Amino acid sequence: MSDAAPLIIVMGVSGCGKSHIGAALAQRLGLGFLDGDSLHPPTNIAKMAQGIALNDDDRAPWLDAVGGALGAGSEVIACSALKRSYRDRIRAAATGVVFVHLDGARAVLAQRVSQRPGHFMPPALLDSQLATLQPLQADEAAVVVDLDQTPEQIIAAIISTDLFGTA
């Protein structure tokens, strides 16, 4: 990797730990962190709170905001980035992005989502997110990490990859 700070998207479906791991990873690397949920327009949050899955048109301005935030200096952002086209849209706004996919079993995800009372993303939308999720491709700068570990183990697994020049 170059001397420039990496641009990192911590991605995955609801409940995978994007915000928690993203913040911890940013702190460990001495980088800035932003929760991509804070960039959703109010209409998206209202829709999800009603249990309505977002479509591509709903996500487009949000993805543009995520890419713009990376381009403007946020170095680690938690963002679902479920489809290849979403990741491509983010990359169009900020080159050199590394995607860290927190992946795991549906049962683990469902348990985590059910333990987040008051979150705008209801557990009922987990299956729609899993159905939307497209695996990372070989040509994407990315790492997939099993989320069924301690946060410390997840951070160590991410940092030990050659994407961060420490392997």
N, C-alpha and C positions, 0 to 999 in steps of 0.2 A: 504494500500500500504506500501511497505517497505521504508526504509530511502533513498534508491537509487533513483536517478532521473528517472522519468518515460520515457519510449521510446514511442513517439507518432507519428502516421501517421495521418495527416489531409488529408482526402480522399474525392473523388467525381469527377464528370465529369468536363470538361472544363467550366470555368465561374462561378463555385460555390463559389469561394473565398478562395481556399486552401492556396494560398501564403499569402494573406492579413491576414486571420484569423490565419494561422500557425505562422506567425511572431509575431502577437499580443499576441497569446497564449504563445509562448515561452518567450516573454518579461515579460508578467504577472507572469509566473512561474519561471522566472530567469533561463531559459534554453537556450541552443543554438538552432538556426534555420538554416535549409538548404532547399532551394527550389529544389525539386527533378528534376525539368526540367533541372537544370544545370548539371545533371548526364546523360542526354540523349546523346548517341553518335551522331556525326554530321549527319550520315546517317538517323537516326530517325527524326531529326529536318527537314532535307531536304524533307523527305517523307511527313511529316505532312504539311509542308509549301506548298507542291504541292496538298494538299487536299486528300492525300492517307492515309487511316487509317492504323495504325500499327497492325501487327498480333502478335501472341504469340511469334514467333521466334524473331521478332524485339524487343519485350519488355523484353525478358529473360535477356540479359546482363544489361539492365537498372535496372530491379528489383533486380538483384544481387548487383549492385552498391548501390541501396537504402538500402538494408539490410546490406551491408558492412559498409555504412556510419553510420547507427544506431549502429552497433557493434563497430565502431571506435570512438563513442562519440557524434555524432550528436543526440540531444535528441528530436527534433521536426522536422519532414520532411513533406513537402507538396508533395503528390504523389497520383495519381488517384486511384491506387489499386482497379481497377474495378471488377476483378474476384476473387472468392475464391482462385483459384489456385495461383493468383498473391500474395494475402495476405499470403498464406501458404509459398510461396517462400521467402517472406520477413521475416516471423517468423522463418524460418529455419536458417536464418543468424543472427537473433537477437531475442532472446526469451524475453517474457514479453512485447511485443508491444501492445499498446492500439490504436485502430482505431477510429477516430472521423470522421464520415461521414456527410458532409454538403449536405443535401438533399433538393430538392425543385422542384417546378413546371417547366416544360419545358419552358413555356412562360417567366418566370423570368430568367432562365438560358440563353435563346436565347437573351433576351435584354442585359444581361451582356456581353455575348460573342461579340455581335455586337458593343459594346462600347469599344472594345480593339483593336484599329487600330495598325497594325504593329506587332501584336503577331503572332508567327509562327503557332499557332493552329487556322485554319480558322473556322468561324461559321458553315460551311458546314459539319464539322465532329462531331457536337454536337449529331446528331441523331445516328451515329454509336457508340458513347460513351454510350449513353443511352441504346442502344440495347445490348451492351456488359456488362453493369453494372449488377452485381449479388448482391442481398441484403446480408447484414451481417447476419450470422447465430447465433443462441442462444449460441453456444459454443465458439464464438469469443469475446474476451475482447473488447468491443466497445460501442459507444454511437452514436445515430443518432440525429442530430440537424437540425431544419428547418432553411434554409439559408435566409428566407424572414423576417429578423429581423435586427436590428442594429448590428454592430460588437460587441459593448459592451454587448448586450443581448446574442449574440451567445457565447462569451467568458464566461459570467456568467453561461449560461446553461451547458457548458462543464465542468467548474470547480466545479459546484454544484453536479455533479454525484458522486456516490460512487467509481468510478474508480480512483478518485484522493484523496480519503480519507477525503473529506471535507463535505460530505452530512450528 
